[in-house]
Amino acid sequence: MNMIIKKGSLVALSIALLCAITYVVLPAINMHSVGFWLLAAAVILIATGVYAIAGDAQKEKNRIGLKIGGGLIALIVIILVIGGISGSKLVNAKAYAAIMEVSLQPAEEYQISLDEVPLMDKATSTLLANRKMGTLVELVSQFEVDEYNNTQINYQGNPVRVIPLRYSGFIKWMANQTDGIPGYIIVDMKTQEAILVEVEGGINYSPSAYFGHNLARYVWMNSPTELYGGYSFEIDEEGNPVWIMRIEKRTVGMFGGTDLKAILIVDAVTGAITRHEVGNIPAWVDTAYSADMMIEQYDWHGVYGGGFWNSVFGQRNVVETTDGYNYIAFDGDIYMYTGITSVVSDESNIGFIFSNLRTKETVQYNYPSAEEYSAMDSAMGQIQHLGYSATFPILVRVDDELTYCMALKDAGGLVKMYAMVNAAEYQIVVTGATLAETRSAYSAALISNNIRNDVSAAPENTAAWEQISGTITDVRTAILDGSTYVYVVLDSSDLRFEISAGRNKDAIFFSIGDNVSLEYYQGNEKDKFVVANIK
């Protein structure tokens, strides 16, 4: 009787232990998951241990049971070894290289302009969100900004960053779980305004919640057989908060070649889950693929295209991404930008890639240029006395030149200045207090370095000039290379007009509310409009 009780207790304890491990670790019940096989090995070990403790190891029946347990463990080890080899890059280098398709386009086709790229990085938006949170006295003691889940998206046609709040620990979750997390913070990347958006019903499913409302556990309990990757926080076009959970697949051997299979859109309020396979992802979703996955897959493409041994010895045409990346909102989607460099090169790039994080479409542009960190060093060298640090640059086209643009931040993380560095000639670098000032100084630097001609001069044929009248709604002044320029916006147009105060002295007296008539022409860029006359 005691033996039966002992055996029953051990079995119950073992089952409870396995359930606890599964509940905490959340292993995918999938043969392509290493965690699944490790869990199976743990089950066999525990069962064998119980069998050995509760039984008589000297009896033939029990000895056979122990041998079966040992044999199963050995089988799992063999499966893991064979699975690892079958998915190794040594055996399947070409298969890894083929996971990402990359189209090659001439650099002239890359036409992203500065106006399409707000220069705000994750750190700055997090700082703005924390400052906003600090003003909300009733919330700051219970919640905090979830810095990890700071996501750049397109929202109603504008680039923004959305950042959820999170519980400040288990005790705060216990106190607030009934109402959920009150909302999220949205940061406009153009105006740098941070707003708390309150969510009706509260955010009930979150990575910071516990037990069944923890995001990873909730999704796993919904379907434990999937291979879950990372997740990101987004809002739909109506501002409803959702979690984008990635479902992965293995495409090389048993455990190798990770790619995206589908996404789950999890309603953060109700927990409703909808599944979308790759190729059928809604247009408003911006982060189906993670930037890390895109970089990993391009590196496989660039390193193993010539085979494994070429990647180790000859290294012919072996390229990889540079250390760092940034996001660009373009044509309704979010793209990842990063440079590419030869694995045997010095501090220079041979080109860059542009990857769509919803569709995985990746374009490579070959363009010899400075490596991004070299450009950042050049920018910081211009203002080294101020001690500012540069954000990772974004590559845009300015005056038909590919140009690294970046913000310069003080020790507190606030943007104080901007910099532009010519990608091909990174000794051409300018800084300014505003983007408009920096842009004009950069145009002047290109002219002085004979990179381009001064095509901003007024057309000789005055018939090419246009006229406009209206009331001034915005006026700003900048001094560039010793010359004063006035920039005005009228209520009758969305254009910003540049006026040389040297040629039109009345401009320095302009103020908001003045009624003016201007004659202007298009300058050296599609969105640069230069005033020739004030009438």
N, C-alpha and C positions, 0 to 999 in steps of 0.2 A: 504493500500500500504506500509506504514511504517513497519507494522508488517511482511509483506512478505519479505521486504528487510532485516529486522532484523533477521528473521528466516534464510533466505538464507545466510546471512553473518556469522551467528553462525555455520551453517552447514559446510560452506566452511572452516572456521577457525578450526573447530573440525577435519575435514578430514586432513587438513594441519598438525595439531598437531600430529595426529595419524601416518601420514606418516613420520614425522620427528622422532618420537619415534622409529618407526620400523626401519628406516634407521640407527639410531645410535645404538640401542640395538641389532638388528639382531636376533630376537627370532625365534626359529625353529617352523614352522607351523606344529606341530606334537603333537598329543594327549599325548604322553609320555614325553613332555616337560612341566615343571612347568611354564616356561616363556610364553608358548602359552596360558595357562589358565589365567595368570595374564594379558596378552595383551587383551584377550577376555573380562575380567572384566573391563579393562580400556575403551574398546570400548563401553561397555554397560553403564558404568558410564557417559562417555562423552555424549553419545546419550541421556541418560535419563536427564542429566543436561540441554542439549539444548532444549529438549522437555518441561522441566519444565519452563525454562526461557522464551522461545518463545511462549508458550501456556498459557492457563488459567487453573491453577491448580484446580479451583473450578468446572470446567465442568466435568461431569461424564466420558466422553471419555478420557480426559487427566488424570483423576485419575486412570483409568484402565491401561493406558500406564505406569504410574509411578509404579503401582503395578507389572506389567509385568517385568519392569526393575529390581525392587527389588527382584522379584522371581528368575530371571536369575542369579543375583549376589549370592543369597543364594544357588542356584544349583551349581554354580562354587565352592563355599566354601565347599559344601558337597563332590563334586568330588575330590577336593584337599585333604580333610580329609580321605576319603575312599581310594584314591590312595596312600596316605602316609602310612596308616595302612597296606594295601595289600602288600606294598613293604618293610615293616619294618622287622628288624632282629628278633624281638620278635615273629612274626608270621611265618617267613620263614627262620629261621636260617640255616636249612639243605640245602635249595636251594642256599643260599649264599656260603656255604662251598663247594658245588659241581661245582661252576662256573669255578674253576681252577682244572685241573687234575694234580696231583703230583705223579711222580714215585719215589720210594725209591731205592737207590743203595748203596752198601757198599762203605765206604770212600776209599778203595783200588782202586776203579775204577776211582777215580778222579786223572788224570795224567797231569794236566796243569803244564808246566814247566816255569821257569823264563824266558827263551829265547823267549817264546811266548807272554810275557806280558810286554810291555813298561811301565815304571813307570812315566807317565805324567798325571796329573789331569787337570780338566777343567780350574782351576785358572791359572796354569802355561801356558797352551796353549793360554789363553786369554792375559796374560802378553806378550808372544812372539808376538802375533798378533798385540797388541797395539804398541809394539816397532817397528814392521815392518811398521805399519801405520804412525808412527812418522817420518819415513824417506821419506815418500811420500808427499812432501810439497804441490804439486798441488792438492792433494786429501784431506789432513787432515783438511782443513778449510771448506770443504763441506760435508764430510762424517765421520762416526765413526764406530768402530768395534761393531757389534751386539753381545754383550756378552751373551745375553739370548739364542740365537740360535747357540750355540757352540755345534756341534754334533760329536761324535766319530763314525767313519764308517770304513769299509774295502774298500780300493780303490786300484784296480789292485793288490790285494793280500797283501797290506801293511796297517797296522793300522794308520789312520790319523785322524786329527780333521779338520773339515771344518767350517769356520766362515764367514758369509756374512757381507758385509758393510751395513750401514743404513744411511738414511738421518738425518742430524743434525737439525731436526725441520722443521716446515711448510715452512718457508721462503726458506730454502735450497732445499726443495722439489720443490717449485715453480720454482726455478732457474735451476734445473737439471732434471725435470721430462721428458723433451723431449728425452734426451739421456739415462735416467735411471741410476741405480747404476752401476758403472764401473766393478765391479767384486767381488771376494771373496778371502779370505785368507785360504790357506791350510797349516797345520802344521804337518810335519812328526814326529810321536811320537817316532821314533828311533833316528833320527839325530837331532831332535828339530829345524829343519830348517823351517822358515816361508816364504811362497812365496805368492805374490799377483798374482792371476790368473785373467787376464782381459777377460771379456765376450763380445763377439761380439753381438752388438745390445743392450747391457746393461740389467741388471735385472730390469724389469718393474713392476713386481708384488711382493710386499713385505709387511710385517707387518708395516713398517715405512712409506709406501706410503699413499696417501689420496684418498678419494672418490672411484671411480670405480677400481683403481689400488691397493687399500688396500687389502691384501690377504684375510682376513676374509670376507670382504664385497663382494669381487669378487666371492668367492666360494659360499657364501650365495645366491647371485643373480642368480647364475647358477642353484642352486637347494635349495630353502628355506625350504623344508620339512624335510631335514635330521638333525639328531642330531650330530652336529660337536663337536669333542673334541679338543685336542691340535694339534699341528703341529710341524714339525722339518725340518731343512734344510739339504739336501743331494746333492751329485753329482752322476751321473751315471758313468759307466765305461769309458765313453769318456770325462768325466769332465764337462758335461752339468749341470747347476744348476737347482734343482727342489725343490719343497716344498712337503712334505708328510703330507697331511691333513687326520686326523682320523675321521671316521664316527662311531658313537657309537650306541649301542642298549641297551634297558632295558630288562633284563631277569627275574626280580622278581617283580611281581605286575605291577603297572603302572609306577612307577618312580625309582625302585630300581634295583640293580644288574647290574651295568654298565659293558659292555663288548664291544669288538671291532667287528664291523659288516663288514667294508670294509675300504679301503684307497683310497684317490684321489692323483694321482701324477700330480702336477701342474707344467708345464714348466714355470720357473721363467722369461723367456725372452718373449715367445709368448703367454703365458696364456693357452696353450692347456691343456686339462684335460682328464686323463684316469682313469677309475675306476677299482679297483681290489678287489674282494671279499676275505674274509678270506679263506685261503686254496689255493688261486691262486695268491699270492703276488710274484712278480719277485724276483729272488734270490739275485739280487744286492741291494735290499732295506734292510736296516739294522735296521730301527727304526719304524716298523709298530706299535708295542706296546711301550708305554712309560714305563720307570722304575717305575714311580709312580703307574700306573695301575697294574703292576705286583706285587708290594709290597702290594697294597690294596687287590688284589684278594688272595694272599697267606695268608694275615692276616685273611681274611674271612674263608679261608680253615682251618687255624690253630686254630682260636678262636671258631668257631661255628660248628666244626665237631661233637661235642658231644651235640649239642643243645644250645639254648639260656641260659637256666637257669644254665646249667653246666658252661657256660662261666662267670657267675656272682658269683655263690656260690661254687660248688665243685671244678671247674677249673681243672678237671682231664684231662691230656694230652692236655692242652691248651697252645699253643705256638704262638709266633709272631716274626716278623722280628726285627732285631736290628736297631738302629738309624743310618742309613747311608748305602751306597752301592757304588759299583764301577763297571766298565765295563771291560770285557775281550774279546779280539778278538780271535776267535777260529774256525777253520775249515770253514772259509768263512763267518761266521756270528758274530754278536755282542751279547754277553751274559751279563746279569746283575748278579753280585754276591752280596749276603748279608748273614749275619749270622742269625740264628734263636735261640730264647731263650725261656725258660719257663716264663710265666707272673708272676710267684711267685719266680723266681730265683734271685740270686745275680749277680755279674758281670761276668757271664760265659755264653758260648753258648753251646747248645746241638747238634748243627750241622750247616749246611749252605745250601743254595739253589743256583741253577745255571739255569737261565731262558733265553731262546732264544727270543730276542726281535722281531724276524720276525715271528716265528711260535708259540710262547707262550709255547713251550715245556719246562717243568720245572722238574728238578731233585733235590731231597733232599738227602743229605748225612748226616747221623748221625755221629757226631764226637765231643765228649766233648772237649771243647777248651776255651781259654780265649776270652772274648768279645773284639771286635776290638778296642774299645777306651782304654781298659786296655793294649792291646799290644802297642798302640800308646804312652800311658803314659810311658810304660817300655822303649821304644825306645828314647823318649825325655829325660827320666831320665839319660840315658847314656851320653848325651851331653848337660845337662841343663845349663852348664856354657856358652854355645854358644847361647842359646836362640832360637834354631831352632824349627820349628813346623813340625809335621808329617802329611803327606797326609793320607787319608783313605786307609787302606792296601788292598792288593790283596792277595788272598790265592793261593799259588802255592806249587808244590812238589819239594823239594830240598833234595838231598841225601835220597830219599824215605821218607822224613818227611814232613808233611803238615806244611807250614811255612807262616807267615804273612810277606809280603815284602812291603816296603813303602819308599818314598823319604822324605828327611828332607830338609826343605826350610828356608831360612833366612827371615828377616822382609820384604825384598823387593820382596819376592815370588820366588826367584831363588833357584833351586835345588843345594844344597851344598854337601850333603852326602846321604847315603842310609842306611837302617836298615833292619835286618831280625830278626824275633822273632818266636821261636818255638810255634806253635799253642796250643799244649797240655801242654808244660812246658814253660810258658811265662817268667820265670826268665832267660831262655837262650836267650840272646839278644846280637847282635853284630852290630856294625856300621862300615862304611868304606867310603873312599872318592870316590871309584868307585864300580860298581856292582861286578866286578871280585874280588876286594879286599874283599868286604863284604861277598861274597859267599865262598871264601876260608877260611876266619876267622870263618864263620858259621860252615863249615865242621869240622874245628879244635875244635870248641866249642862242637859240638855233640860228638866227640871222647872223649874229656876231661870230659864230663858229662856222659860218658858210655851210650849214646843214640845209638851209632852205633860203629862198629869196624872200624879200619883203613883198608878199602879194596882198598885203593889207592896204596898200596905197589905193587911193580913190581912183576908180575907173575914169579914164580921160573923157569918155563919152558920158556926159551928165544925164543922158536919157536913161542910163542904167540905174540912176538913183531913184529911190522911192521916197514918198512923203507920208508922214503920219502926224496926227495931232491928238492931244489928250491931256489928262491931268496926271501929274507925277504922283505915284503911289509909293515909290521907294527910291532913295537916292543914296549913293555911297561914293566915297573918294578914296583913291589909292595913289601912292607915289611909287612909280616904277622907273628905275634907272635915272632918277632925278627929274622925271617928268610927271606931271599931275594928270590923272585921268578921273573922270566922273562917270559913274554908271547909274543909269536911271531906268525905271520901269513905269510904263504908262497904263492907265486904266483901260485903254483901248486895244491893248495887245499883251501877249504873254512874253514878248521878247525883252531882253535886257540890252540897252543901247550903250555903247562905249563912246565917250566924248573926250577928245584931247583938249584939256584946258588951255594949252599953249596956242591952239588954233581957234578955240571958241571960249574966250575968257568969261563970257557971261555964265558959263556952266557952273563955275565955282560958287555962284550965288543961288543955285537952284535949291528949292526945298519942297517937301511934300505938300501937295495942294496947288502948286503952280501949274498954270495951263501953258503948254508949249507946242510948237510945231517944228518938226525935225525933218531934214533931208538925210537919208542914210543909204548905205550900200552894204552888201554882205562881204565880210572880211575873209580871212584865210581859212576859216572853219565854217561849217554849215550853220552853226549856232552863234556865230560872232557877227554882230551888226554894229558898224562904225558910223557915227554921225559926221557928215561932211559940213552941214550948215544948220544953224539955228535961225529960224525965220520969225 
